[in-house]
Amino acid sequence: MDLSAISDNIKALKDRTKAPFFMAVVKGNAYGHGLVEVARTAVASGADWLGTAQLTEAIALRNAGITAPILSWLYLASQTSDTILEALENNIDVSLGSVHQLQVLAGIAQRLGRPAVVHLELDSGLSRGGARKEDWAELVAHARQAELDGTVLVRGIWTHLAWADVPAHPGNASAVAEFEDAVREAREAGLTPELRHVSSSANILDRPEFHFDMVRAGLAIYGLAPADHLNPTDFGLRPALSVTAPLVMVKKVPAGTGVSYEHQAITYEPRYLGLIPLGYADGIPKGISGRSVVDIGGRSVPVIGKVCMDQFMVDLGPDATGIDVGDTAVLFGDPATGAASADDWGAAIGSHGDEIINRIAPRLPRIYASSERASLDGASSEGTYECPDYQEPAAAGQDNVA
Ligand SMILES: *Cc1c(COP(=O)(O)O)cnc(C)c1O
């Protein structure tokens, strides 16, 4: 885990936005990178806010002594929730997307003796959290009344875009227009939200007009591509996470040897196999079988046969000269070093790098380093990137149509 990459990425992203506030999103154990370590690095690198989905992660940040503002947006609203109480006690801002949530928060705030600080969430089309526009006026009216009662304080208004990862999609502009209407309505009702926030990574890179008062950066601070057309290196971003393992066995096998369960791979000539002590229990996807994604001593070698629970095999070829037990296999890392990236792994299994990094299991030890590598290697691309217009994908197949 190269924390200096996270630091450099945050600085590069902050250079791309005029929004006065920058949130580093550290949900999901900081996308698998380690909640507290990343949060500390983010704050030291200029992040004004931290964002988590779960309240327990926000509380863990406070328990680690982190005092930066935190917003958390996913919780079960229940009057008996100790977690909500603890979050409010710890000055954690929470998202608010329904009158029910508001009533629960107000009740807990009353017990606590100070208002719950909230960011009202508009559901602008994701159909996830937040209030839909037809329910917005009611939520805003209740929020204003709760402010007058001293149980709630509305600090922000926010939304998350359904087309967040397709910045030029027209759905974004219409969602943002809906968001602006929602802010206007809230102000007309007497609320005074200081922070309007909409954009996650792809729109930070691609749509400056959506930045408002704060941006919420996740994937990009970890150096991964937030959208297929946005190559992290073009923006001076690099991955922070490399996954490596030692080769624990190297052996020669004859032609016709079946490899791994059900012998889905069979050697056609004498080959050398290497054994890597990581498997699907560690987050290695089974779909990576057959892909040349593992770097050993500068050679890119394929995963051979089925991935097992704790281990998998690589095909070292007919000649393994120079390769030995104990050599380091780089599964993925910074492509500038010649290794595959998590984005390459994601593409190989028909997904994205975000799924790969998030699945790396907690049991893998995280080793933190700050590399000596000069910031951004002069790879500044400021002013060289133009936002493209949206193009319908050639074959606009839609799965999952209900
Ligand atoms: C995950 C998340 C983000 C960050 O998204 P990235 O694409 O990783 O930058 C921002 N806002 C919300 C609400 C999120 O859930």
Ligand as a Chemical Component Dictionary entry (heavy atoms), coordinates in Angstrom:
data_LIG
# 
_chem_comp.id                   LIG 
_chem_comp.type                 NON-POLYMER 
_chem_comp.pdbx_formal_charge   0 
_chem_comp.three_letter_code    LIG 
# 
loop_
_chem_comp_atom.comp_id 
_chem_comp_atom.atom_id 
_chem_comp_atom.alt_atom_id 
_chem_comp_atom.type_symbol 
_chem_comp_atom.charge 
_chem_comp_atom.model_Cartn_x 
_chem_comp_atom.model_Cartn_y 
_chem_comp_atom.model_Cartn_z 
_chem_comp_atom.pdbx_ordinal 
LIG C1 C1 C 0 -18.854 5.480 -3.440 1  
LIG C2 C2 C 0 -19.407 6.841 -3.438 2  
LIG C3 C3 C 0 -18.661 7.933 -3.902 3  
LIG C4 C4 C 0 -17.316 7.766 -4.548 4  
LIG O1 O1 O 0 -17.481 7.215 -5.823 5  
LIG P1 P1 P 0 -16.212 6.952 -6.762 6  
LIG O2 O2 O 0 -16.768 6.665 -8.104 7  
LIG O3 O3 O 0 -15.482 5.811 -6.183 8  
LIG O4 O4 O 0 -15.425 8.222 -6.726 9  
LIG C5 C5 C 0 -19.196 9.193 -3.780 10 
LIG N1 N1 N 0 -20.420 9.370 -3.236 11 
LIG C6 C6 C 0 -21.159 8.346 -2.797 12 
LIG C7 C7 C 0 -22.484 8.607 -2.221 13 
LIG C8 C8 C 0 -20.697 7.049 -2.893 14 
LIG O5 O5 O 0 -21.460 6.029 -2.460 15 
# 
loop_
_chem_comp_bond.comp_id 
_chem_comp_bond.atom_id_1 
_chem_comp_bond.atom_id_2 
_chem_comp_bond.value_order 
_chem_comp_bond.pdbx_ordinal 
LIG C1 C2 SING 1  
LIG C2 C3 SING 2  
LIG C2 C8 DOUB 3  
LIG C3 C4 SING 4  
LIG C3 C5 DOUB 5  
LIG C4 O1 SING 6  
LIG O1 P1 SING 7  
LIG P1 O2 DOUB 8  
LIG P1 O3 SING 9  
LIG P1 O4 SING 10 
LIG C5 N1 SING 11 
LIG N1 C6 DOUB 12 
LIG C6 C7 SING 13 
LIG C6 C8 SING 14 
LIG C8 O5 SING 15 
# 
